């Protein structure tokens, strides 16, 4: 996109989706790092991580002073039209596209 073009006010992937994808690719990231990279407040990132854990999408393990995030092997998209798509398969497609 040309820097002078106006970006739309919406995104294709929700904040929850962005946090989920980020921690799946960066399991040792801090809340501050996630916040900075995605452009959300630290408080919002903490709320989203809690939501993702409660939904069974991720697990959070404390190691010393840090949290380690792990994508659930059963994680799938929450929308009924995409519930058959695993997040792991989606991540593989994203990584292949980035290569």
Buried (B, 14 or more C-beta within 10 A) or exposed (E): EEEEEEEEEEEEEEBBBBBBBBBBEEBEBBBEEBBEBBEBEEEBBBBBBEBBBEEEBBEBEEEEEEBBBEBBEEBBBBEEEEEEEBBBEBBEEEEEEEE
